[in-house]
Amino acid sequence: FIRDFIKKRDLVKCHDNVIHMQKLFIINAVLGHCFKMAQEKKMSVHLWDKTKKIIAQYVAGIVDIKWTDDDYIVIEED
């Protein structure tokens, strides 16, 4: 599932011998943050649904995600 998701959305790009996967690193950080919040019982169903929507928008290029010290901010693309 994950491999197909990555391929379909062209999230990994190879140029010569360099692999670029910046969006995957950000997605991984956000999901790790969600996992930590879930373990601490701070992740509601509503917040999880909102986060899934933000990740889908990030993959589609509608929003950008910037990581701060221990959380992320969502920036709408122009």
N, CA, C and O atoms as CSV, one atom per row, in Angstrom:
chain,resi,resn,atom,element,x,y,z
A,1,PHE,N,N,0.822,-1.196,0.000
A,1,PHE,CA,C,0.000,0.000,0.000
A,1,PHE,C,C,0.866,1.260,0.000
A,1,PHE,O,O,0.662,2.159,-0.816
A,2,ILE,N,N,1.810,1.319,0.896
A,2,ILE,CA,C,2.659,2.515,1.015
A,2,ILE,C,C,3.480,2.720,-0.255
A,2,ILE,O,O,3.577,3.836,-0.765
A,3,ARG,N,N,4.068,1.642,-0.762
A,3,ARG,CA,C,4.885,1.746,-1.975
A,3,ARG,C,C,4.045,2.234,-3.148
A,3,ARG,O,O,4.498,3.080,-3.920
A,4,ASP,N,N,2.827,1.715,-3.294
A,4,ASP,CA,C,1.939,2.163,-4.364
A,4,ASP,C,C,1.560,3.627,-4.190
A,4,ASP,O,O,1.523,4.382,-5.162
A,5,PHE,N,N,1.276,4.029,-2.950
A,5,PHE,CA,C,0.935,5.416,-2.656
A,5,PHE,C,C,2.071,6.346,-3.084
A,5,PHE,O,O,1.839,7.373,-3.721
A,6,ILE,N,N,3.291,5.975,-2.729
A,6,ILE,CA,C,4.465,6.789,-3.053
A,6,ILE,C,C,4.663,6.868,-4.563
A,6,ILE,O,O,4.932,7.945,-5.094
A,7,LYS,N,N,4.534,5.752,-5.252
A,7,LYS,CA,C,4.725,5.731,-6.703
A,7,LYS,C,C,3.651,6.531,-7.424
A,7,LYS,O,O,3.961,7.306,-8.329
A,8,LYS,N,N,2.400,6.356,-7.039
A,8,LYS,CA,C,1.284,7.039,-7.706
A,8,LYS,C,C,1.373,8.547,-7.550
A,8,LYS,O,O,0.955,9.286,-8.441
A,9,ARG,N,N,1.901,9.001,-6.454
A,9,ARG,CA,C,1.967,10.440,-6.194
A,9,ARG,C,C,3.332,11.043,-6.488
A,9,ARG,O,O,3.574,12.221,-6.227
A,10,ASP,N,N,4.214,10.224,-7.032
A,10,ASP,CA,C,5.534,10.697,-7.467
A,10,ASP,C,C,6.271,11.428,-6.335
A,10,ASP,O,O,6.797,12.523,-6.535
A,11,LEU,N,N,6.301,10.809,-5.139
A,11,LEU,CA,C,6.920,11.435,-3.975
A,11,LEU,C,C,8.420,11.189,-3.878
A,11,LEU,O,O,9.104,11.818,-3.070
A,12,VAL,N,N,8.932,10.280,-4.695
A,12,VAL,CA,C,10.369,10.010,-4.722
A,12,VAL,C,C,10.863,10.332,-6.123
A,12,VAL,O,O,10.346,9.823,-7.118
A,13,LYS,N,N,11.866,11.181,-6.176
A,13,LYS,CA,C,12.439,11.569,-7.464
A,13,LYS,C,C,13.928,11.236,-7.456
A,13,LYS,O,O,14.625,11.480,-6.471
A,14,CYS,N,N,14.400,10.681,-8.558
A,14,CYS,CA,C,15.817,10.339,-8.691
A,14,CYS,C,C,16.444,11.211,-9.777
A,14,CYS,O,O,15.939,11.286,-10.897
A,15,HIS,N,N,17.527,11.854,-9.438
A,15,HIS,CA,C,18.308,12.657,-10.379
A,15,HIS,C,C,19.750,12.181,-10.278
A,15,HIS,O,O,20.397,12.331,-9.242
A,16,ASP,N,N,20.238,11.611,-11.358
A,16,ASP,CA,C,21.558,10.986,-11.384
A,16,ASP,C,C,21.616,9.938,-10.262
A,16,ASP,O,O,20.871,8.959,-10.301
A,17,ASN,N,N,22.469,10.127,-9.289
A,17,ASN,CA,C,22.559,9.154,-8.202
A,17,ASN,C,C,22.020,9.714,-6.874
A,17,ASN,O,O,22.363,9.221,-5.799
A,18,VAL,N,N,21.169,10.754,-6.965
A,18,VAL,CA,C,20.603,11.391,-5.777
A,18,VAL,C,C,19.098,11.109,-5.723
A,18,VAL,O,O,18.386,11.277,-6.712
A,19,ILE,N,N,18.641,10.686,-4.571
A,19,ILE,CA,C,17.219,10.427,-4.371
A,19,ILE,C,C,16.639,11.563,-3.532
A,19,ILE,O,O,17.140,11.864,-2.449
A,20,HIS,N,N,15.572,12.194,-4.047
A,20,HIS,CA,C,14.901,13.290,-3.355
A,20,HIS,C,C,13.553,12.798,-2.839
A,20,HIS,O,O,12.732,12.304,-3.611
A,21,MET,N,N,13.326,12.933,-1.530
A,21,MET,CA,C,12.055,12.535,-0.944
A,21,MET,C,C,11.690,13.435,0.232
A,21,MET,O,O,11.341,12.961,1.313
A,22,GLN,N,N,11.775,14.729,0.000
A,22,GLN,CA,C,11.526,15.711,1.048
A,22,GLN,C,C,10.125,15.572,1.636
A,22,GLN,O,O,9.959,15.607,2.855
A,23,LYS,N,N,9.120,15.414,0.779
A,23,LYS,CA,C,7.749,15.314,1.293
A,23,LYS,C,C,7.580,14.098,2.190
A,23,LYS,O,O,6.845,14.156,3.176
A,24,LEU,N,N,8.247,13.003,1.867
A,24,LEU,CA,C,8.123,11.810,2.706
A,24,LEU,C,C,8.711,12.026,4.092
A,24,LEU,O,O,8.186,11.506,5.076
A,25,PHE,N,N,9.791,12.785,4.179
A,25,PHE,CA,C,10.376,13.079,5.489
A,25,PHE,C,C,9.414,13.914,6.338
A,25,PHE,O,O,9.271,13.672,7.537
A,26,ILE,N,N,8.760,14.892,5.718
A,26,ILE,CA,C,7.804,15.731,6.438
A,26,ILE,C,C,6.598,14.889,6.874
A,26,ILE,O,O,6.155,14.979,8.019
A,27,ILE,N,N,6.072,14.070,5.954
A,27,ILE,CA,C,4.933,13.204,6.282
A,27,ILE,C,C,5.293,12.272,7.439
A,27,ILE,O,O,4.495,12.081,8.356
A,28,ASN,N,N,6.480,11.700,7.395
A,28,ASN,CA,C,6.932,10.819,8.465
A,28,ASN,C,C,6.996,11.559,9.800
A,28,ASN,O,O,6.609,11.013,10.834
A,29,ALA,N,N,7.483,12.794,9.779
A,29,ALA,CA,C,7.565,13.583,11.015
A,29,ALA,C,C,6.170,13.869,11.575
A,29,ALA,O,O,5.948,13.766,12.782
A,30,VAL,N,N,5.237,14.225,10.700
A,30,VAL,CA,C,3.875,14.510,11.148
A,30,VAL,C,C,3.235,13.247,11.723
A,30,VAL,O,O,2.608,13.299,12.781
A,31,LEU,N,N,3.388,12.110,11.032
A,31,LEU,CA,C,2.812,10.861,11.525
A,31,LEU,C,C,3.464,10.424,12.840
A,31,LEU,O,O,2.788,9.899,13.724
A,32,GLY,N,N,4.767,10.639,12.968
A,32,GLY,CA,C,5.448,10.341,14.233
A,32,GLY,C,C,4.908,11.195,15.367
A,32,GLY,O,O,4.721,10.720,16.487
A,33,HIS,N,N,4.660,12.461,15.059
A,33,HIS,CA,C,4.082,13.378,16.045
A,33,HIS,C,C,2.687,12.892,16.459
A,33,HIS,O,O,2.344,12.907,17.641
A,34,CYS,N,N,1.888,12.461,15.475
A,34,CYS,CA,C,0.543,11.944,15.760
A,34,CYS,C,C,0.621,10.688,16.627
A,34,CYS,O,O,-0.168,10.524,17.558
A,35,PHE,N,N,1.559,9.811,16.326
A,35,PHE,CA,C,1.724,8.589,17.102
A,35,PHE,C,C,2.064,8.917,18.553
A,35,PHE,O,O,1.525,8.312,19.480
A,36,LYS,N,N,2.954,9.869,18.734
A,36,LYS,CA,C,3.331,10.289,20.087
A,36,LYS,C,C,2.122,10.867,20.827
A,36,LYS,O,O,1.897,10.557,21.997
A,37,MET,N,N,1.351,11.703,20.141
A,37,MET,CA,C,0.159,12.279,20.764
A,37,MET,C,C,-0.857,11.191,21.105
A,37,MET,O,O,-1.512,11.264,22.145
A,38,ALA,N,N,-0.993,10.191,20.246
A,38,ALA,CA,C,-1.928,9.089,20.510
A,38,ALA,C,C,-1.499,8.301,21.744
A,38,ALA,O,O,-2.332,7.915,22.564
A,39,GLN,N,N,-0.196,8.067,21.868
A,39,GLN,CA,C,0.313,7.352,23.046
A,39,GLN,C,C,0.044,8.126,24.332
A,39,GLN,O,O,-0.183,7.537,25.388
A,40,GLU,N,N,0.072,9.459,24.228
A,40,GLU,CA,C,-0.180,10.316,25.390
A,40,GLU,C,C,-1.666,10.616,25.572
A,40,GLU,O,O,-2.046,11.420,26.424
A,41,LYS,N,N,-2.507,9.961,24.761
A,41,LYS,CA,C,-3.973,10.143,24.816
A,41,LYS,C,C,-4.377,11.577,24.503
A,41,LYS,O,O,-5.356,12.078,25.057
A,42,LYS,N,N,-3.630,12.248,23.617
A,42,LYS,CA,C,-3.922,13.623,23.225
A,42,LYS,C,C,-4.437,13.725,21.788
A,42,LYS,O,O,-4.653,14.829,21.290
A,43,MET,N,N,-4.635,12.592,21.121
A,43,MET,CA,C,-5.076,12.585,19.724
A,43,MET,C,C,-6.543,12.157,19.678
A,43,MET,O,O,-6.878,11.010,19.975
A,44,SER,N,N,-7.409,13.096,19.303
A,44,SER,CA,C,-8.824,12.784,19.157
A,44,SER,C,C,-9.085,12.294,17.727
A,44,SER,O,O,-8.253,12.462,16.836
A,45,VAL,N,N,-10.233,11.700,17.536
A,45,VAL,CA,C,-10.622,11.257,16.193
A,45,VAL,C,C,-10.717,12.468,15.260
A,45,VAL,O,O,-10.292,12.405,14.106
A,46,HIS,N,N,-11.268,13.550,15.758
A,46,HIS,CA,C,-11.386,14.771,14.957
A,46,HIS,C,C,-10.008,15.289,14.532
A,46,HIS,O,O,-9.810,15.652,13.372
A,47,LEU,N,N,-9.070,15.323,15.459
A,47,LEU,CA,C,-7.722,15.797,15.137
A,47,LEU,C,C,-7.036,14.864,14.142
A,47,LEU,O,O,-6.334,15.331,13.246
A,48,TRP,N,N,-7.230,13.554,14.286
A,48,TRP,CA,C,-6.645,12.598,13.350
A,48,TRP,C,C,-7.233,12.793,11.949
A,48,TRP,O,O,-6.496,12.773,10.963
A,49,ASP,N,N,-8.558,12.981,11.853
A,49,ASP,CA,C,-9.188,13.223,10.550
A,49,ASP,C,C,-8.660,14.507,9.913
A,49,ASP,O,O,-8.409,14.551,8.708
A,50,LYS,N,N,-8.496,15.539,10.721
A,50,LYS,CA,C,-7.963,16.809,10.232
A,50,LYS,C,C,-6.518,16.627,9.736
A,50,LYS,O,O,-6.144,17.172,8.698
A,51,THR,N,N,-5.722,15.871,10.471
A,51,THR,CA,C,-4.332,15.632,10.083
A,51,THR,C,C,-4.250,14.840,8.783
A,51,THR,O,O,-3.414,15.143,7.933
A,52,LYS,N,N,-5.100,13.833,8.614
A,52,LYS,CA,C,-5.110,13.068,7.364
A,52,LYS,C,C,-5.445,13.972,6.181
A,52,LYS,O,O,-4.857,13.836,5.108
A,53,LYS,N,N,-6.386,14.892,6.373
A,53,LYS,CA,C,-6.759,15.837,5.314
A,53,LYS,C,C,-5.575,16.758,4.976
A,53,LYS,O,O,-5.302,17.030,3.807
A,54,ILE,N,N,-4.886,17.226,6.008
A,54,ILE,CA,C,-3.727,18.107,5.796
A,54,ILE,C,C,-2.638,17.363,5.022
A,54,ILE,O,O,-2.031,17.931,4.113
A,55,ILE,N,N,-2.387,16.106,5.370
A,55,ILE,CA,C,-1.372,15.322,4.655
A,55,ILE,C,C,-1.767,15.146,3.192
A,55,ILE,O,O,-0.921,15.270,2.307
A,56,ALA,N,N,-3.035,14.861,2.929
A,56,ALA,CA,C,-3.503,14.715,1.547
A,56,ALA,C,C,-3.341,16.022,0.778
A,56,ALA,O,O,-2.946,16.007,-0.388
A,57,GLN,N,N,-3.641,17.149,1.414
A,57,GLN,CA,C,-3.464,18.455,0.774
A,57,GLN,C,C,-1.991,18.756,0.546
A,57,GLN,O,O,-1.632,19.367,-0.461
A,58,TYR,N,N,-1.149,18.342,1.456
A,58,TYR,CA,C,0.301,18.533,1.310
A,58,TYR,C,C,0.829,17.737,0.110
A,58,TYR,O,O,1.611,18.248,-0.692
A,59,VAL,N,N,0.393,16.500,0.004
A,59,VAL,CA,C,0.817,15.667,-1.122
A,59,VAL,C,C,0.328,16.284,-2.445
A,59,VAL,O,O,1.042,16.244,-3.447
A,60,ALA,N,N,-0.882,16.850,-2.448
A,60,ALA,CA,C,-1.458,17.443,-3.648
A,60,ALA,C,C,-0.867,18.813,-3.973
A,60,ALA,O,O,-1.108,19.349,-5.055
A,61,GLY,N,N,-0.095,19.384,-3.048
A,61,GLY,CA,C,0.508,20.696,-3.295
A,61,GLY,C,C,-0.392,21.863,-2.953
A,61,GLY,O,O,-0.105,22.997,-3.337
A,62,ILE,N,N,-1.479,21.608,-2.235
A,62,ILE,CA,C,-2.412,22.665,-1.849
A,62,ILE,C,C,-1.888,23.449,-0.658
A,62,ILE,O,O,-2.066,24.665,-0.581
A,63,VAL,N,N,-1.242,22.753,0.270
A,63,VAL,CA,C,-0.652,23.401,1.448
A,63,VAL,C,C,0.803,22.957,1.576
A,63,VAL,O,O,1.234,21.984,0.957
A,64,ASP,N,N,1.538,23.692,2.387
A,64,ASP,CA,C,2.910,23.317,2.728
A,64,ASP,C,C,2.929,23.082,4.235
A,64,ASP,O,O,2.156,23.687,4.978
A,65,ILE,N,N,3.803,22.214,4.669
A,65,ILE,CA,C,3.948,21.930,6.095
A,65,ILE,C,C,5.365,22.305,6.504
A,65,ILE,O,O,6.339,21.860,5.897
A,66,LYS,N,N,5.463,23.115,7.521
A,66,LYS,CA,C,6.755,23.497,8.082
A,66,LYS,C,C,6.849,22.949,9.492
A,66,LYS,O,O,5.905,23.068,10.273
A,67,TRP,N,N,7.966,22.359,9.814
A,67,TRP,CA,C,8.171,21.771,11.139
A,67,TRP,C,C,8.762,22.818,12.054
A,67,TRP,O,O,9.685,23.533,11.663
A,68,THR,N,N,8.235,22.923,13.288
A,68,THR,CA,C,8.793,23.817,14.305
A,68,THR,C,C,9.508,22.937,15.324
A,68,THR,O,O,9.841,21.792,15.018
A,69,ASP,N,N,9.744,23.442,16.508
A,69,ASP,CA,C,10.485,22.688,17.525
A,69,ASP,C,C,9.872,21.322,17.806
A,69,ASP,O,O,10.578,20.313,17.798
A,70,ASP,N,N,8.576,21.279,18.053
A,70,ASP,CA,C,7.948,19.999,18.383
A,70,ASP,C,C,6.549,19.860,17.795
A,70,ASP,O,O,5.752,19.050,18.268
A,71,ASP,N,N,6.254,20.630,16.788
A,71,ASP,CA,C,4.945,20.596,16.149
A,71,ASP,C,C,5.109,21.073,14.710
A,71,ASP,O,O,6.221,21.375,14.277
A,72,TYR,N,N,4.044,21.138,13.996
A,72,TYR,CA,C,4.100,21.607,12.608
A,72,TYR,C,C,3.082,22.705,12.389
A,72,TYR,O,O,2.100,22.823,13.121
A,73,ILE,N,N,3.338,23.510,11.361
A,73,ILE,CA,C,2.371,24.537,10.960
A,73,ILE,C,C,2.022,24.294,9.499
A,73,ILE,O,O,2.845,23.808,8.723
A,74,VAL,N,N,0.812,24.633,9.142
A,74,VAL,CA,C,0.317,24.447,7.791
A,74,VAL,C,C,0.235,25.814,7.122
A,74,VAL,O,O,-0.318,26.761,7.681
A,75,ILE,N,N,0.794,25.903,5.915
A,75,ILE,CA,C,0.825,27.144,5.160
A,75,ILE,C,C,0.121,26.901,3.831
A,75,ILE,O,O,0.487,25.994,3.083
A,76,GLU,N,N,-0.889,27.713,3.540
A,76,GLU,CA,C,-1.582,27.569,2.264
A,76,GLU,C,C,-0.693,28.070,1.140
A,76,GLU,O,O,-0.074,29.129,1.243
A,77,GLU,N,N,-0.638,27.288,0.056
A,77,GLU,CA,C,0.162,27.655,-1.108
A,77,GLU,C,C,-0.590,28.725,-1.895
A,77,GLU,O,O,-1.821,28.755,-1.906
A,78,ASP,N,N,0.160,29.594,-2.546
A,78,ASP,CA,C,-0.452,30.657,-3.388
A,78,ASP,C,C,-0.885,30.111,-4.723
A,78,ASP,O,O,-1.413,30.852,-5.552
